Amino acid sequence: MIHWRKGIAAAIRSTRPGYTDVAVELDRALPGTDVTSIRAIAYTDAVGHPQVGDSVIVNVSALAKRLGTGGFGLIVALPEALPADPPEGPGHLVKDRYSPLQTMVLGVDDQESEHHAVLAEAEHLDGMPVVVADLHSALPAVIAGIRAVDPSLSVAYVLSDGAALPAPFSQAVAGLKEAGWLTGSISTGQSWGGDLEAVTVHTGLLAARHVMGADITIVAQGPGNLGTGTKYGYSGLVTGDHLNAAALLGGRPIGLLRMSNADARGRHFGISHHSLTPLTEIARPGMTVPVPDFSTLTEAELAEMDPEPTVVVDTVDRQLGSLVMHDLVDVDLSGLWAELGSSPVGLSTMGRKLPADAASFLAAAAAGRLAAEL
């Protein structure tokens, strides 16, 4: 199941809170290759802070399997430089349960938390808009749409456990927080490392509203979603459940349409089946679904996009017929292209930058605009 290697930290490539990118020299080559120099990631809250010359134990399975989206090793331990025990304190919520790296944290909903009494009583989101997205790459684009309406609105991010479990893996979250675009993050389920920890998406949403004081919350998995090319075999299927959770708690659930005008795969062109399936088969009827109105883009804006997002209009019009059980809302895109360009973090989805897949980011920004207007 796991390809193990020992190695030496040769250089520190970069670092940010909770995350260090390390150049590692392995003791032996990756399977079937002569490669011994790799990039590896250390989650410093879990394994400590590697220094040049430190011995490391590395999980290189993604490299051994030639995974394009996981082209790095993961440092499991610094055997000669183990971190000190964490300080004594409250918290018995276990994440990544019963794996060799299970970690114990103080959950915001934990009995020992200072917020436990608030969350024990909280059962309602007070109509807070909750934008639910399939892809993590939508996060900065949604906030750009929110800020186009009112940059003073407080935005929280609830990280589900469908993809990357450690919150520090997200460069977007770190950059958005540093820029003041994001109030904070809450890691839920088996994910960990957010500003707050919660057991479920439900308590994560309640904490966003009643502990963080968020005006709007975005729910999405971390980077690295999983899909098998089957109708139900992909990690974003749970977006339907997350919309239902927001509705159950008295929020205003907003189903972001995953769209693409550049994806060569038919199941993802126009509105992706990763949105259509959960919205038609899992989410309860009556969700708010923002539909970007590409006719409101200017000629100058369209000239910056290649290909133009208007190529999906006919496809999208046909696909919307399957979503009639929901509240479809056309959203004017005026000004959103410029707001997307002001993002403090890079915009990229499935390896495509902003001009190369404009429909994806405009659909996300449209969801943000509608949430802010609500």
N, C-alpha and C positions, 0 to 999 in steps of 0.2 A: 504493500500500500504506500510506503514512503521510501524515497531514495535519500539516504543519509550520506553526508560527507563531513569530514573535519576540515578546518581551514584556518587561515590567519588573516586578520583584518589588515589589509594593505594600505587603505586610505579611507578617509571619511568624505564621501561625495557631497552630502548635504544633510541638513538636520532641521527639524521644526518640532514643536511641542509633541512629545510622545512618539517620535519617528526619527530614525536615523538611517540614511542610505549609505551603504558600505561597499567598497571594493574588496573582494575576498579572493585570496589565492587558495585553491583547494588542494588537499593532500593527494587526490587522484582525480582523473578526468571524469567528465560527465559520461554516462553510458553511450557507447558507440561513437565517441568523439575523442579529440585530443584537447578539449577545452578545459582549462583549469582556472581561468580568470573569470569571475562572475560578479554581477551586482547582487547584493543581498540586503534585505530590510530587517532592521531591528526595531521592535516596538519597545521603547525604553522603559515604559511603565511596567512591562512584563518581564523583560530579560536584563535590564540595566543598560548602561551607556557604553558601547564598545569604544575602545581606543586603538589606535594603530599599534599593531604588534600583538593584540589579544588573540588568544585561541578562541575559535568559534565552532559550534556544531550547527550545521545548516541542513534544512529540508530543501532538496533540489528537485523535487518531483515534477514541478511545473516545467523546469528546464529540461528534465529528462524526457518529458512527453512533448516537448517542442510547442508549448502553449504560447500563442502570440500575446494573449492578454495577461499572462502570468510569467513573463520572461525575466524572472528574478528568483533568487533563493530567499528563504526565510530563516533568520537566525533564531534558533530554538534555545540556545544557552551559551553563556560565556563561562565555560567550566572552571577557569582559573580566576575569574573575576565576578563571582556571583554577587548580585546586589544584596544589600542588607535587608533583613526582614522589614516588612512594612510596619509603621508605628501602630501600637495598640490603639484600637478604636472600634466604633460600632460598625455594623454591616455584616450580614451573613447571606447576601444574595449571590449565588454562584452562577457565573456565566461560562459558556463553553463547557457545560457540565459533563464531567467524567471523561473528558479528553485529557491527555497528559499536561495540557496547559490551561486547565480550568482555573479561573481567577475569581476571587471573592471581592465583592464591591458593596458599598452602601447604596442600596436602592432608594430612590426618592419615595417609593411606596413601602419601604421596609419598616417594620415595627420600631426599629431603632432610629429612624430618620426624624429630623425635626419637622418634616413636612407630612409625617404619617397621619396626624389628626386631620389636616386639611384634605388629604386624599381619601381618608376613610369616610369623610362626609360628602366629598365632591362626586356628583353624578351627572353633571350637565356642563356643556361647553358654552352655554349662553349665546348660541348662534354663531360662534366663531367659524369663519371660513376655513376649511381644511382642503388643501389642494393635494390630491393623491396622484403620484407619478410612477410610471414603470421604471424609467431609467434615472440613475443618479445624475447624469449629465444635464437633466432638466433643471436642477436646483438653481444655479445662478440665473438662468433665463427666466424662471418664474419670479425670482426676486427683482429682476430688472423690470418686469411688467408691473409688479407691485409699486416699485419706486417711481415709475412713470406717472402714477396717480398720486401717491403720497409717500415721500421718502421717510417720513417720521414714523410710519407704522412699524411695530415690533414684530419680527418674523422669527419663529422657532422652526427647527428641523427635527423631525422624528425619524431616526434611523431604524429601519426594520432589519431583519436578519436573513434576507434573501440572498445577499451577495457578501461583500467584504464585511467581516464581523468587527474588526478594530476600527473605531471611528478615526483614529489618527492617520489611517491610510488615505483619507480623502484630502487631497490638496485643495479642493474647492472649499470644503468646510473651513479649513484653516485660513484660507485667503479671504473668504467672505466675512468671517468673524473679525479678522484683523482690519478690514476695510470698514467695519461698522454696518455692513449690509445684513448681518445675521446676528440675532440676539444670543442664540445658543443652540446646542444640540442635545438630544436625549436619545440614548441608545437603548433599544428594547429587545425583548426576546433573548437570543444568545449573543447579540452584538454587545459591544462594550467600549468604553473609552469616551463617551460623550460627556458633556458638562453635567448631565444628570443621567442616572441609570434607572430603568424601569423594567418591570416584569413583562408587561404586554404593551402593545400599541395603544390599547385603551387607557392604561394608566399613564403612558407617555403623553397622550393627547391631553388628559386631564392635568398633568403636570405642566405642560406647555401653557395652558390657559391659567391655571390657578397658582402656579409657583413661579414660572417665568414671566407671566403677565403678557403673553403673546396676543397680538391682534389677529394674526394669521399663522397657521401652521402648515408646513409642507411635510408630507410623508412620502418617503422613497427609500428603496434599498440602497446599499452602498455601491461603490464601483464594482464592476465585474459580474454582471448578471449571468445567469446560467440558462441555456436553452438547448433543446434537443431536436428542434424542427418538427415537434409533434404538437397536437392541439393543446394539450394540457401540461406538457412537460417543460415548463419554464418558470423561473423564479418569480417573474412579475405577475403570475396568475393571482397572487394574493391581493392585488390592488382592489379587486372586487370586495374582498373581506374588509379591507381598510376603509373603503367608502361606507360599507355597512356599519363599521365601528363608529365613524364620525356621525352617521345618521342616528344610531342608537343613543349616542351621548348628547344629542341635541345640538350638534354642530351643523354647518352648512357644507356638505360634501361636494367637492368639485372634481370631476373626473377629467384629468388632463389627457388629451388625445395624443398618443404617440404617433407622430406623423413623419413622413420622409418624402422628399422629392428627388432623392438621389440613390436610395437603397435599391440595388439590382434584384433583390429577392422579392418576388411578387407578394408574399405574405406580409411584407413590411412597407410596400409602396402605398402612398396615400395614407390612410389610417391603418396602422399595424394591427394584425390580429391580436397582438399582445395588449391592445386596448379593447378591441371589439369583443373578444371572448369574455373577459371578466365583466364588461359592461352589459353584455346581452345575457350571460348565463349565471353570473354570481351576484352582482350588485342588485339590490332591490330596486324596483322602479322609482323614478322621481329624482334621480341625481341630477345635479346641474352639470352640463357638459358644454364648455366653451368651444365654439367653432371659429377659427380665425378667418376673417374676411379678407382674402388676398386682393380683392378689387380695391381695397383702400390703400394699397402701397403706391408710392409715386413711381414715375418712370425712372427718376434718378436712383431710387432705392433698388428697383428691379435690375438696373444696369450693373449693380454691384454684386448680384447673385448669379451663380452659375452652377447648375441650371436654375431658371426662374421657378419659384414655388407654384406658379400658376399652372404648371404642367400636371398637377395632381387634382385640379378642380373637378374635372368630370368624374374621376375615380372616387373622390371624396363625396361628391353629391350622391352617387349610387350607394356608397357605404353607409351614409347617414340614415338611409331608409331602415336599417336594422336597429337603429337607436331611438325609435319613436317613443319608447316607454320612458325616456328621460326628457329633461327640460333642456333642449338644445338652444344655446344663446349665441348669436352671431356677435363677434367682437371686432370692433374697429382697430386696425393695426397702426393707425397714425402715430408716428413718433416712436414706436417700439423698436424699429431698426436702429435708430440712433442710441436708444437706451441700451440695447444689447451690446452695441459697440463700446459702451462705457464700462462694461463688466470688469471688476478688478481681478478676475481670474479668467483664464483662457476658456473659450467655449469649444467643446469638441464632443461629438457623439459618434460612437462606432468608428472612430478614427477620422471623421469628417469635421472640418472646421466650419465656422459660421457661414461663409459665403457658399460653401459646397453643399450644405443641407439646410437652407434657410427655413424651410417649412417646419423642421423639427423645433428650432429655437423660437420661431414666431408663434407656434402653437403653445409652447410652454409660457412664453411671455403673455400671450392672450389669456391664459388661465390665471396668471398673476394679476393682470389688469382687472379681470372680472372679480377676483377675490377682493381686491382693494376697493372696488366700487361697491361691493356688497357690504 
